[in-house]
């Protein structure tokens, strides 16, 4: 006995599909959108793999070159190559896949629109790029150099990209400065074309001090510091200590301290000052300082001032 509720005949099934207006032939035809999507994903995967390989090769070559010499030109060129590899891969995917071919044509063939957009929206980027090229060509500093800008930023150059330069300050804070800003700054390079750096230090001692003894303390402090190097190559001479002048309340001694370019100036000055302060104290040499005297009028118990002005004054010294 046939069940009137179940009918799996071809005519019945076709009639039910026509009732819901479903065209399975069109639905299963993936040549239009699914094939294009798969093609886009394939191109994207190929571009990703090739980009990763090329970036790895570039990174290895750059690391090998930078190990020999930390050049700002090589660092900038390496970062520029990375941006170029990623950009070329993105353009290739957009123009090769059918899913994005129309978009790519509109984007890269509409030169007038593209030029207007680049000119208005990307002006700071282009400015930083060309300023980065100028910095890498002129080389006012190298990677690892210690520089100081006219706006007060001071530290070691750690990186340069197509857009900015990274300067690590003494307190290990990275100052990221756009290339266009840095290119317009006055740069003081403390490591430029030199294998050693120097800093001039002054010390004050009290009148009546044995100057030879004070000079010996300062000289020994310079020699004992872990940061200092001899003033002249192939010698053990760290430089003389000078008696510079007679100040109002002290005698002024000075010396020039030499150290490696990689050592922060603040570390060197702090170390030398601490050693000199300790050495002078152990030698019994006084470091003079200002005394302040405050003179005040003091009335009597009735609130009256004495006829003798000197009786109304009290002195407080610091």
C-alpha positions, 0 to 999 in steps of 0.5 A, spaced: 500 500 500 502 506 497 503 512 503 500 518 500 504 522 504 511 520 501 512 520 494 519 520 492 518 520 484 522 525 480 516 529 477 514 530 484 521 532 487 522 537 481 515 540 482 517 541 489 523 545 487 520 549 482 515 551 488 520 554 492 524 557 485 530 554 487 535 552 481 540 547 483 544 548 477 545 555 478 547 554 485 552 549 484 555 553 478 562 555 482 565 558 476 562 565 478 564 567 485 567 561 489 572 560 484 574 567 484 574 567 491 579 561 491 583 564 486 584 570 490 586 566 496 591 562 492 594 568 490 594 571 497 597 565 499 603 565 494 604 572 495 605 571 503 609 565 502 614 569 497 614 575 501 616 571 508 621 568 504 624 574 501 623 578 508 627 572 511 633 573 506 633 580 506 633 580 514 639 575 514 643 579 509 642 586 513 644 582 519 650 580 516 652 587 513 650 590 520 654 586 524 660 588 520 658 596 520 652 599 523 651 604 517 645 608 517 644 608 510 644 600 510 639 600 515 634 605 511 635 601 505 633 595 508 627 598 511 625 601 504 626 594 501 621 591 506 616 596 505 617 595 497 617 587 498 610 588 501 607 593 497 609 589 490 606 583 493 599 587 495 599 590 488 600 583 485 595 580 488 590 585 487 592 585 479 592 578 478 586 575 481 579 576 478 576 577 484 580 584 485 582 585 478 577 590 476 578 594 483 586 594 481 584 597 474 580 602 477 586 604 483 592 603 478 589 606 472 586 612 475 592 616 475 589 623 476 585 620 482 591 616 485 595 622 484 590 627 487 589 622 493 597 621 494 598 629 493 593 631 499 593 625 504 600 622 503 604 628 503 607 627 510 609 620 508 612 622 502 616 628 505 619 623 511 621 618 505 625 623 501 628 626 508 630 619 510 633 618 503 637 625 504 639 623 511 641 616 509 645 619 503 649 625 507 650 620 513 650 626 519 650 620 524 650 612 524 647 607 528 649 607 535 652 614 535 650 618 540 647 625 538 643 631 541 638 635 537 637 642 538 630 641 541 633 637 547 632 630 545 639 626 546 641 619 546 643 613 541 640 612 534 638 605 534 634 605 528 631 609 521 625 607 517 622 610 511 618 614 516 622 616 522 628 615 526 629 612 533 633 615 539 634 611 545 635 616 551 639 615 557 633 613 561 631 608 556 625 611 553 625 611 545 624 618 542 621 616 535 622 623 531 619 623 523 625 624 518 622 631 516 623 633 523 630 631 524 632 633 517 630 640 519 634 640 526 641 642 528 644 635 530 650 635 535 654 628 533 658 626 539 661 620 536 662 623 529 668 620 526 672 619 532 673 613 536 673 616 543 669 622 546 671 627 551 668 631 557 671 637 561 670 637 568 671 642 573 672 641 581 672 647 586 676 646 593 677 651 598 682 656 599 688 654 603 688 647 600 694 643 598 693 643 590 698 638 589 694 633 593 687 635 590 690 634 583 692 627 585 686 625 588 682 627 581 687 624 577 686 617 581 679 618 580 679 618 573 684 613 572 680 608 577 673 609 573 671 603 569 668 608 563 675 612 562 680 610 557 687 613 556 687 620 552 692 618 547 693 611 543 698 606 546 699 610 552 697 610 559 696 617 560 689 619 562 691 627 561 693 632 566 689 636 571 689 643 571 689 649 576 684 654 572 683 660 576 681 663 583 674 664 584 670 668 589 670 663 594 674 657 591 680 654 587 678 651 580 681 645 578 679 642 571 681 636 567 678 632 560 676 625 561 676 621 555 671 615 554 668 610 549 663 613 544 658 607 547 658 610 554 653 615 556 656 622 558 651 622 564 654 615 567 661 618 566 660 624 569 656 621 575 662 616 576 667 621 576 664 626 581 662 620 586 670 618 586 672 625 586 667 627 592 669 621 596 677 622 595 677 629 597 673 627 603 678 622 605 684 626 604 680 632 608 680 637 603 674 641 603 669 643 598 667 650 599 659 652 599 656 659 600 654 661 607 647 665 608 646 670 613 640 673 615 639 679 619 633 681 623 630 687 627 629 684 634 624 689 639 624 689 646 618 686 650 614 692 650 615 692 642 620 698 642 626 698 638 633 701 642 636 707 640 642 704 638 640 700 632 646 695 633 642 692 639 636 691 635 639 686 630 640 679 631 644 674 626 642 667 623 647 664 619 646 658 615 
